């Protein structure tokens, strides 16, 4: 083999160029290091009646039955089955019982772990729920108005308890917590956001229930917030700002609420970033943000000099009309109450915040009303796609997806979104990159 020996001066010069390049690149990176990163996604629950079509195995159709917490109705709204079970529509035994889209959600978890964010905000609907997590009931009878008429069982048998909504809620929460446990153990703290499937009861007129809020706190309260575990995963000597974190800082009667929202709506500071979680379906005021509390909370954060504000809720402020789809009154805050949603969005834009949501089983990033603030919908964590027969107008409409935000020392904040087609072997693609506006 021919060997060419270069003069030492040439080698030294070449090494100097390479070394100089490396030093320059390193210096460039060091001029604006990453301070904090977080990811966000929502809606991993499966549907025991109408699951995501990509999760159906024809060989499993009718094999066993999946538990449900709501009556099954025909196209006219008539109850056709009301015994708490539905013939398996083709899910694995695991997903039939625990009601997760385990394959899609597990793949998202693996990719988020690879990105090593410091936090993951999960924007609601992590469980199917949608029942009434109280004592077992004698029946699930539903009146013509769609509201349940139920009589408590004073001396329930074991079978009553095992088949109850209460048991289903707790089983589903336990499975979901097991799936995310390794995130925390590998350096990503999980921050939960309540969704309507956690708080509402479908057969009760799609209305939130106090017992469901209590079940949420019982199953998620330790994450809101475990200060020691959160501080252990934060980088760059950052810590949760203990002087501004107060678990008793939550909405109340000023927002028309009569149940405790402790650990359902809350906020906290890490470094120069302010994070707010809101319950968009509180008891007695479904489909509304706690605007009075939020306004006071954001004003305080601004007064404290926080440079970045991120708000997380389940329902989007404004509906994303994919493929000409039409919303219902429960599709967004705006569809429930245009005036309340306008007040909410005015707060988001006033403080140059970014709003992350789920609920719509889709991915979309927009700037409503032509403002600088972004609404980021990342409700494609595994739940059945809305209007599954539609192809959508954007190539991202039928992708499982999530978002990751990077905060730099300079104050620059970059949002990257990622997704993959709903098949197990589809590659992950970057969907978009957006520079977010600082609050001040």
C-alpha positions in Angstrom: 0.0 0.0 0.0 1.3 3.4 -0.9 2.1 5.6 2.1 2.6 9.4 1.7 4.4 11.2 4.5 3.5 14.8 4.8 6.0 17.3 6.1 5.5 18.1 9.8 4.8 21.8 9.1 1.8 20.8 6.8 0.5 18.3 9.4 0.8 20.9 12.1 -1.0 23.5 10.0 -3.7 21.0 9.1 -4.1 20.0 12.7 -4.3 23.7 13.6 -7.1 24.3 11.2 -9.0 21.3 12.5 -8.4 22.2 16.1 -9.3 25.8 15.4 -12.6 24.7 13.8 -13.3 22.5 16.8 -12.5 25.3 19.2 -14.6 27.7 17.2 -17.6 25.4 17.2 -17.2 24.7 20.8 -16.9 28.4 21.6 -20.0 29.1 19.4 -22.0 26.5 21.4 -20.7 27.9 24.7 -21.9 31.4 23.9 -25.5 30.4 24.2 -25.9 27.1 26.2 -29.2 25.4 26.7 -30.7 26.3 30.1 -33.8 24.1 30.2 -35.8 21.8 28.0 -39.3 20.4 28.2 -41.5 18.2 26.0 -45.3 18.1 25.9 -48.0 15.8 24.5 -51.4 14.6 25.4 -54.2 12.0 24.8 -52.7 8.6 25.0 -55.9 6.8 26.0 -57.5 4.2 23.8 -61.2 3.9 23.1 -62.9 0.5 24.0 -65.7 1.1 21.5 -64.1 3.0 18.6 -60.3 2.6 18.9 -57.7 4.0 16.6 -58.0 1.9 13.4 -54.3 1.5 13.3 -54.4 -0.5 16.6 -57.0 -3.0 15.5 -56.0 -6.6 14.9 -58.8 -8.4 13.0 -57.9 -11.6 14.7 -58.8 -10.1 18.1 -62.2 -8.7 17.1 -64.8 -10.2 19.5 -62.2 -11.9 21.7 -63.3 -11.0 25.1 -65.0 -7.7 26.2 -63.6 -4.3 27.1 -64.9 -2.5 30.2 -66.7 0.8 29.6 -68.0 3.5 31.9 -70.6 4.8 29.6 -73.7 3.6 27.7 -73.1 2.5 24.1 -75.6 4.2 21.8 -76.6 3.9 18.2 -76.5 6.6 15.5 -79.7 8.1 16.9 -78.4 8.3 20.4 -80.5 5.4 21.7 -78.8 3.2 24.4 -78.2 -0.3 22.9 -75.9 -1.6 25.6 -75.6 -0.6 29.2 -73.9 -3.4 31.2 -70.4 -2.0 31.4 -68.8 -4.2 28.8 -68.3 -4.0 25.0 -67.2 -6.8 22.7 -63.5 -6.3 22.0 -63.2 -4.2 18.8 -59.8 -5.8 18.0 -57.4 -4.6 20.7 -54.8 -6.6 22.5 -56.0 -8.0 25.8 -53.7 -5.4 27.5 -55.2 -2.4 25.7 -58.7 -3.7 25.9 -58.5 -3.8 29.7 -56.2 -0.8 30.5 -57.3 1.3 27.5 -54.1 2.8 26.4 -52.7 3.0 22.9 -49.6 1.3 24.3 -47.7 1.0 21.1 -47.9 4.6 20.0 -47.5 6.0 23.5 -44.5 3.8 24.3 -42.8 4.9 21.0 -43.3 8.6 21.9 -41.9 7.9 25.4 -38.8 6.3 23.9 -38.2 9.2 21.6 -38.8 11.8 24.3 -36.3 9.9 26.6 -33.7 10.1 23.7 -34.2 13.9 23.6 -33.5 14.1 27.4 -35.9 16.9 28.2 -36.0 18.0 31.9 -39.8 17.9 32.1 -42.7 16.4 30.2 -46.1 18.1 30.4 -48.9 15.7 29.6 -51.9 17.6 28.5 -54.7 15.4 29.7 -56.7 12.3 28.6 -54.1 9.9 29.8 -57.0 7.5 30.9 -60.3 6.6 29.3 -62.1 7.4 32.5 -65.3 9.3 31.5 -67.3 7.6 34.2 -68.0 8.4 37.9 -65.3 7.4 40.2 -67.4 7.1 43.3 -69.1 4.3 45.1 -70.5 1.5 42.9 -74.0 2.1 41.5 -76.9 -0.1 41.0 -77.3 0.7 37.3 -76.0 2.9 34.6 -79.5 3.9 33.4 -79.6 7.1 31.3 -82.6 9.3 30.9 -83.8 10.7 27.6 -81.8 13.9 28.4 -78.6 11.9 28.5 -78.1 12.4 32.2 -77.5 9.3 34.4 -80.0 8.3 37.0 -78.1 6.1 39.5 -78.8 4.6 42.9 -75.8 4.0 45.3 -75.3 0.4 46.5 -75.3 0.6 50.3 -73.7 -2.9 50.8 -71.7 -3.6 47.5 -70.5 -7.1 46.8 -67.0 -7.7 45.5 -68.3 -8.0 42.0 -70.0 -4.6 42.3 -66.6 -3.1 43.3 -64.6 -4.9 40.7 -66.9 -3.8 37.9 -67.3 -0.2 39.1 -66.1 3.0 37.5 -64.0 3.6 40.6 -62.0 0.5 40.0 -61.6 1.3 36.3 -60.4 4.8 37.0 -57.7 3.5 39.5 -56.6 0.6 37.2 -56.2 2.9 34.3 -54.3 5.5 36.3 -52.0 2.8 37.6 -51.2 1.5 34.2 -50.5 5.0 32.9 -48.3 5.8 35.9 -46.4 2.5 35.2 -45.7 3.5 31.6 -44.3 7.0 32.6 -42.4 5.8 35.7 -39.1 5.3 33.8 -39.2 8.8 32.5 -38.7 10.2 36.0 -36.1 7.6 36.8 -34.1 8.6 33.7 -34.2 12.3 34.3 -37.5 13.7 32.9 -40.0 14.9 35.5 -43.6 14.3 34.5 -46.1 17.1 35.0 -49.7 16.1 34.7 -52.5 18.3 33.2 -56.2 17.2 33.8 -58.3 16.4 30.8 -62.0 16.0 30.3 -61.7 12.2 30.4 -60.2 12.5 33.9 -62.8 14.9 35.2 -66.0 14.4 33.2 -68.7 11.7 33.3 -70.1 11.0 29.8 -73.4 9.5 30.9 -73.9 12.4 33.4 -74.3 14.8 30.5 -70.5 15.1 29.9 -70.2 17.1 33.1 -67.3 17.1 35.5 -67.7 15.3 38.8 -66.3 16.1 42.3 -65.4 12.4 42.8 -63.5 12.4 39.5 -61.5 15.5 40.6 -60.8 13.7 43.9 -59.6 10.6 42.0 -57.3 12.8 39.9 -55.7 14.3 43.0 -55.3 10.9 44.6 -53.6 9.4 41.6 -51.6 12.5 40.3 -51.2 14.6 43.4 -47.7 13.4 44.3 -46.4 14.8 41.0 -47.8 18.3 41.8 -45.1 18.8 42.9 -42.5 16.5 44.4 -40.0 19.3 45.0 -37.1 17.0 45.8 -37.5 14.8 42.8 -38.1 17.7 40.5 -35.0 19.5 41.7 -32.9 16.3 41.3 -33.5 16.3 37.5 -33.0 20.1 36.8 -29.8 21.1 35.2 -27.4 24.1 35.5 -28.0 24.6 39.2 -31.7 25.4 38.5 -34.2 24.6 41.2 -38.0 25.0 41.6 -38.4 28.6 43.0 -39.7 27.7 46.5 -40.7 31.4 47.2 -43.2 31.4 44.3 -44.4 27.8 44.5 -47.6 27.4 46.6 -49.8 24.3 46.3 -52.6 26.4 47.7 -52.5 28.9 44.8 -55.5 27.7 42.8 -58.7 29.1 41.3 -61.8 29.6 43.5 -65.1 31.3 43.8 -64.0 34.3 41.7 -64.0 32.0 38.7 -67.4 30.5 39.7 -65.9 27.3 41.1 -67.3 25.5 44.1 -64.9 22.5 44.3 -61.3 22.7 45.4 -59.0 23.0 42.4 -55.9 22.2 44.5 -53.5 20.2 42.3 -55.8 20.6 39.3 -54.8 24.1 38.4 -51.4 25.3 39.6 -48.2 27.2 38.6 -44.5 27.3 39.4 -41.3 29.0 38.4 -38.0 27.4 37.3 -35.3 30.0 36.6 -36.8 32.7 34.4 -39.6 30.5 33.2 -43.1 30.5 34.5 -45.3 27.4 34.0 -49.1 27.3 34.5 -51.3 24.3 34.4 -55.1 24.9 34.1 -58.1 22.6 34.5 -60.3 23.4 31.5 -63.2 21.3 32.7 -63.8 22.1 36.4 -66.9 21.0 38.2 -69.8 23.3 37.3 -67.9 25.2 34.7 -66.9 22.7 32.0 -65.1 24.2 29.0 -63.8 27.3 30.7 -60.4 28.5 31.7 -60.0 30.1 35.2 -59.5 33.5 33.7 -59.6 35.6 37.0 -57.1 33.4 38.7 -54.9 33.1 35.6 -54.9 36.9 35.1 -53.7 37.4 38.7 -51.1 34.6 38.4 -49.6 35.9 35.1 -49.5 39.5 36.5 -47.6 38.2 39.5 -45.1 36.2 37.3 -44.6 39.3 35.1 -44.0 41.5 38.1 -41.4 38.9 39.4 -39.5 39.4 36.1 -40.2 36.0 34.5 -39.1 36.1 30.9 -40.9 33.1 29.5 -44.5 32.0 30.2 -45.9 28.6 29.2 -49.5 27.7 29.9 -50.8 24.1 29.6 -54.5 23.0 29.4 -56.4 20.2 27.9 -58.9 21.9 25.6 -57.5 24.3 22.9 -58.6 27.9 23.0 -59.6 27.6 19.3 -60.6 24.6 17.3 -58.4 23.4 14.4 -60.8 22.6 11.5 -59.0 19.9 9.7 -60.4 18.7 6.4 -63.4 21.0 6.9 -64.4 19.3 10.1 -67.1 20.9 12.3 -66.7 21.4 16.0 -69.2 20.8 18.8 -69.7 22.9 21.9 -67.1 20.8 23.7 -64.4 21.0 21.1 -62.6 24.1 22.4 -63.0 26.9 24.9 -64.2 29.2 22.1 -66.9 26.7 21.1 -68.2 26.6 24.7 -68.0 30.4 25.3 -66.6 32.8 22.7 -66.4 35.6 25.3 -64.6 33.6 27.9 -62.2 32.2 25.3 -61.5 35.7 24.1 -60.7 36.8 27.6 -58.4 33.8 28.0 -56.6 34.4 24.7 -56.2 38.1 25.5 -54.3 37.1 28.6 -52.1 34.7 26.6 -51.2 37.4 24.1 -50.9 40.2 26.7 -48.2 38.3 28.4 -46.7 36.8 25.2 -47.3 33.3 26.5 -47.4 30.1 24.6 -50.5 27.8 25.1 -50.1 24.0 24.8 -53.2 21.8 24.7 -54.5 18.4 23.6 -58.2 17.3 23.3 -58.2 17.4 19.5 -56.4 14.1 18.5 -54.2 15.9 16.0 -51.2 18.2 15.6 -51.4 21.8 14.8 -49.4 25.0 15.5 -51.1 28.3 14.9 -51.2 32.0 16.0 -54.9 32.7 16.6 -56.2 36.1 15.7 -53.0 37.1 14.0 -51.1 37.6 17.2 -47.6 36.7 18.2 -48.6 34.0 20.7 -48.8 30.4 19.6 -51.4 27.8 20.3 -49.8 24.3 20.1 -52.1 21.3 19.8 -50.3 18.1 20.5 -53.2 15.7 21.3 -51.9 13.0 19.1 -50.3 10.8 21.8 -52.3 7.7 20.8 -56.1 8.4 21.1 -58.2 7.7 18.0 -57.8 10.3 15.4 -60.8 12.6 15.0 -62.9 11.7 12.0 -60.8 8.7 11.3 -62.1 8.3 7.8 -60.8 11.7 6.8 -57.4 12.2 5.3 -56.9 15.7 6.5 -55.7 18.7 4.5 -52.2 18.8 6.0 -49.7 15.8 5.9 -49.4 16.1 9.7 -53.1 15.6 10.4 -52.7 11.8 10.9 -49.4 11.7 12.7 -48.7 10.8 16.3 -46.7 13.8 17.6 -45.2 15.8 20.4 -43.3 19.0 21.0 -40.0 19.8 22.6 -39.0 23.3 23.7 -35.5 24.5 24.3 -34.6 27.5 26.3 -31.2 29.1 25.8 -29.2 31.3 28.1 -29.6 34.3 25.7 -33.4 34.1 26.3 -34.1 32.5 22.9 -36.8 29.9 23.0 -37.2 27.3 20.2 -40.1 25.0 19.7 -39.5 21.8 17.7 -42.3 19.4 16.8 -41.9 15.7 15.9 -44.2 13.0 14.6 -44.5 9.6 12.9 -47.2 7.9 10.8 -49.5 5.5 12.7 -47.6 2.3 12.0 -45.1 0.7 14.4 -42.1 0.9 12.1 -42.6 4.5 10.8 -39.6 6.8 11.2 -39.8 9.9 13.3 -39.7 13.2 11.4 -39.3 16.8 12.5 -42.5 18.6 11.7 -41.6 22.2 12.3 -39.4 24.7 14.1 -40.7 27.9 15.7 -39.1 30.7 17.6 -41.3 31.7 20.6 -41.7 35.3 21.8 -40.4 36.2 25.2 -42.7 37.8 27.8 -40.2 40.6 28.6 
